[in-house]
Amino acid sequence: MFDKLTERLGRAVQTLRGRGRVTEDNVAETLREVRMALLEADVALPVVKSFIDGVRTEALGAEVAASLTPGQAFIGILHRELTRVLGTSAAGFAFNVQPPQVVLLAGLQGAGKTTTAAKLARWLQQEQRRRVLLVSTDVRRPAAILQLQRLAESVAVDFFPSAAGEQPAAIALAALEAARRGVYDTLIIDTAGRLHIDAELMQEMRTIDQTVTPHQRLFVVDAMAGQDAVNAARAFADALDLTGIILTKADGDARGGAALSVRYVTGKPIIFLGVGEKVEALQPFDPERMASRILGMGDVVSLVEQVQRQVDVEQAEKLARKVVQGKGFSLNDLRSQLEQVRKLGGLAAVMDKLPTQLAGRAAMKGDQADRDLRHQLAIIDSMTLQERRQSGIIDGSRRRRIAAGAGVQVQDVNRLLKQFMDMQRLMKGMKGLKGGQLGRLMSGLAGKLPPGVPRRR
């Protein structure tokens, strides 16, 4: 989402590199570039003005004047100001309330409220061990209730049924009573949206709000909405006492201005980011980490946390033992490793969390890398069980059959098998290695990338 902004801010900071000291003139030159970068990212004008004023005040202060590296010091200032605009500290999701905790989701149609309701339910259940009940009060949009019911089933949480002829406030009240009877920890209410803000929509939400008195009123906004997101945020903040924001479609090609603008305009924290269409694609928002990613510093902490949650440690240990004992590394083992990368969101998602310098070395654009990853999984899936266990039997005719089954060229099959054989030889070389020996071998492999990570061309 922030790729263009990251690139422009990087160029802006370059104007200070190599300077012996920071002066008012070269700070002004750099800030002009920063201002253009923010405006191109669709950041609202009041936000740009506040940000630039904050950076200028600090940049011309004693802290930078005393620094030995003006360029690095300026990046530090940008980081602090971005963090301030994004929310200073991670807001989190408040749980210190008497259950059932009522969560009201509001926003325009198309922002992804219904999908977000299911994502949030899954996050609460999986990460916080909460018992969740979902309900839809959208009696106007065709199949909205059925959509949320299907999503509830997919994330294995309970759903409170409703019908198109009922009043939204009555549905919400009945769901709250059911949540109390059923000893649920959380009730999530999905409200109706419109293509634009209107009085009827706002009144309907106010009525629901007054009927059930939610503990959390979350505004769901599309990151790709640009300046429209700011206008919608202002209107919803006036209508409801919002407690937080969920920014959806943050994995898209949005310019990123909405994230900076909505937080500033509403004064409410961004609590979650929707980073994909899958139900698990919801992550807590951390302003400091996001500021680091915008400035090309990466977010390795989030990557490590994601690996701890999603990588099968038992399977990884099993493969490690297999390698050290000298047992054969098969195409099944390779597939399991590629599948682990896919679970992390693909190579693009992994590289997005790495510092710009490291991600730049990794190679081509992430979308191409992820396409290669999907092709490699398809190739292995097109093989028979015997072929996966004994790759040596895969001759020319078998390669043509596998390529046809995977929808790729024979050259793609050949490339995967060559990479696999390289890995197989590497695994054989690790047999019996311990501690320092293994470390020395791995250090000698610096720059060699595993299958699925494209080489620089």
Sequence and secondary structure as in RCSB ss.txt:
>XXXX:A:sequence
MFDKLTERLGRAVQTLRGRGRVTEDNVAETLREVRMALLEADVALPVVKSFIDGVRTEALGAEVAASLTPGQAFI
GILHRELTRVLGTSAAGFAFNVQPPQVVLLAGLQGAGKTTTAAKLARWLQQEQRRRVLLVSTDVRRPAAILQLQR
LAESVAVDFFPSAAGEQPAAIALAALEAARRGVYDTLIIDTAGRLHIDAELMQEMRTIDQTVTPHQRLFVVDAMA
GQDAVNAARAFADALDLTGIILTKADGDARGGAALSVRYVTGKPIIFLGVGEKVEALQPFDPERMASRILGMGDV
VSLVEQVQRQVDVEQAEKLARKVVQGKGFSLNDLRSQLEQVRKLGGLAAVMDKLPTQLAGRAAMKGDQADRDLRH
QLAIIDSMTLQERRQSGIIDGSRRRRIAAGAGVQVQDVNRLLKQFMDMQRLMKGMKGLKGGQLGRLMSGLAGKLP
PGVPRRR
>XXXX:A:secstr
  HHHHHHHHHHHHTTTT SS  HHHHHHHHHHHHHHHHHTT  HHHHHHHHHHHHHHHTSHHHHT S HHHHHH
HHHHHHHHHHHTSS       S SSEEEEEE  TTS HHHHHHHHHHHHHHHH   EEEEE   SSTTHHHHHHH
HHHHTT EEE   TTS HHHHHHHHHHHHHHTT SEEEEE    SS  HHHHHHHHHHHHHH  SEEEEEEEGGG
THHHHHHHHHHHHHS   EEEEE TTSS  SHHHHHHHHHH   EEEEE SSSTT EEE  HHHHHHHHTT   H
HHHHHHHHHHS HHHHHHHHHHHHTT    HHHHHHHHHHHHHTTHHHHHHHTS HHHHHHH S HHHHHHHHHH
HHHHHHTS HHHHH GGG  HHHHHHHHHHHTS HHHHHHHHHHHHHHHHHHHHTTT  HHHHHHHHHTTTT   
TTS    
